[in-house]
Amino acid sequence: MDISKAEQRILHVLAQGGCIELRRDDDGTVEDINCVTRDGWNYAGLSERTFRKLKYRRLISSKGGRPYRITRLGLSRVRSQLDNR
């Protein structure tokens, strides 16, 4: 499975302990998508399209209304690097 650079960067952030938080309006539609690093910083490289691709490929998941985290499949797909460059 071929994963783009943007997807790789997001998966690296999630593999290091980050999460993806969604903010929904009263109707349940997504208003805002935030990728938060393990240090609490917002990562600006996440678009709605990238989020949907990762979710469709089952590389990320959410259980019980919690933030999205990387799955075991996502961990196996991410290429190991010393840092996120």
C-alpha positions as CSV (number, residue, x, y, z in Angstrom):
1,M,0.0,0.0,0.0
2,D,1.4,3.3,-1.1
3,I,1.2,6.1,1.5
4,S,1.8,9.8,0.7
5,K,4.3,12.0,2.5
6,A,1.5,13.9,4.2
7,E,-0.1,10.6,5.5
8,Q,3.4,9.4,6.6
9,R,3.9,12.6,8.7
10,I,0.5,12.2,10.4
11,L,1.1,8.6,11.1
12,H,4.5,9.5,12.7
13,V,2.9,12.0,15.0
14,L,0.3,9.4,16.0
15,A,2.8,6.6,16.4
16,Q,4.8,8.9,18.8
17,G,1.7,9.3,21.0
18,G,-0.4,12.0,19.3
19,C,-4.1,11.9,18.6
20,I,-6.7,13.4,16.2
21,E,-9.5,15.3,17.8
22,L,-12.8,16.1,16.0
23,R,-15.1,19.0,16.9
24,R,-18.7,18.5,15.7
25,D,-21.6,20.8,15.6
26,D,-25.1,20.1,16.9
27,D,-26.1,18.2,13.7
28,G,-23.1,15.9,14.1
29,T,-21.1,17.1,11.1
30,V,-17.4,17.7,11.5
31,E,-16.5,21.4,12.1
32,D,-12.8,21.1,12.8
33,I,-10.1,18.5,12.7
34,N,-7.0,18.9,15.0
35,C,-4.0,16.7,15.2
36,V,-2.4,17.0,18.6
37,T,1.2,15.8,19.3
38,R,2.1,14.0,22.5
39,D,3.5,17.3,23.8
40,G,0.1,19.0,23.4
41,W,1.0,21.1,20.3
42,N,-1.3,21.3,17.3
43,Y,0.1,19.8,14.1
44,A,-1.1,21.9,11.1
45,G,-0.4,19.3,8.4
46,L,-3.7,17.5,8.6
47,S,-6.4,18.1,6.1
48,E,-9.9,16.6,5.9
49,R,-9.0,14.7,2.8
50,T,-5.9,13.1,4.5
51,F,-8.0,12.3,7.6
52,R,-10.7,10.5,5.5
53,K,-8.0,8.6,3.6
54,L,-6.4,7.3,6.8
55,K,-9.8,6.4,8.2
56,Y,-10.9,4.6,5.0
57,R,-7.7,2.6,5.0
58,R,-8.2,1.7,8.7
59,L,-4.9,3.2,9.7
60,I,-6.6,5.2,12.5
61,S,-9.6,4.5,14.6
62,S,-11.7,5.8,17.5
63,K,-13.4,3.8,20.2
64,G,-16.0,5.0,22.5
65,G,-16.0,8.6,21.4
66,R,-12.4,9.0,22.2
67,P,-9.9,10.8,19.9
68,Y,-8.5,9.0,16.9
69,R,-5.4,6.9,17.4
70,I,-3.2,4.9,15.2
71,T,-4.1,1.2,14.8
72,R,-1.8,-1.8,14.6
73,L,-2.2,-1.8,10.8
74,G,-1.2,1.8,10.8
75,L,1.9,1.0,12.9
76,S,2.9,-1.7,10.4
77,R,2.5,0.7,7.4
78,V,4.5,3.6,8.8
79,R,8.1,3.7,7.8
80,S,10.5,4.1,10.7
81,Q,12.5,7.3,10.8
82,L,14.7,8.9,13.3
83,D,12.6,12.1,13.1
84,N,9.7,13.5,11.0
85,R,11.8,15.1,8.3
